[in-house]
Amino acid sequence: MHRLLLLLIVGTAWACPSVGASQSWKRAQPLPEASQDAVTAANAVINQSGSEECLRGKLSNAIVRLSNSCDVSGHSSKACELASELAGQESELSMGEMLATSETLLDLLDESAISD
């Protein structure tokens, strides 16, 4: 995992109590749980339910958990590919990028649920 993303996740978890200082990024969640967390985070971004910094942390954490869960389970989907790509990025997303990513992620997770 890239050092910058790790610092962003840990730093945001410390700075925003609503994100929680979870250590869940260290282990993979079951894929359905990680997918639901991604849906929850994406909806929070779309509804702007918090500060930009906290929303960025929620979405980043959810994307990393989804990517890890996809890797561990061996599941392959467009949502997993997007999560893996985003989890490996070193730059942080702007609010506009977070909104677009959230909408795309929701669409892909919905498609993934239909095809499962």
Salt bridges, closest charged atoms under 4 A:
ASP37 OD2 - ARG65 NE 3.61
GLU52 OE2 - ARG56 NH2 2.66
GLU90 OE2 - HIS2 ND1 3.54
GLU92 OE2 - ARG56 NH1 3.66
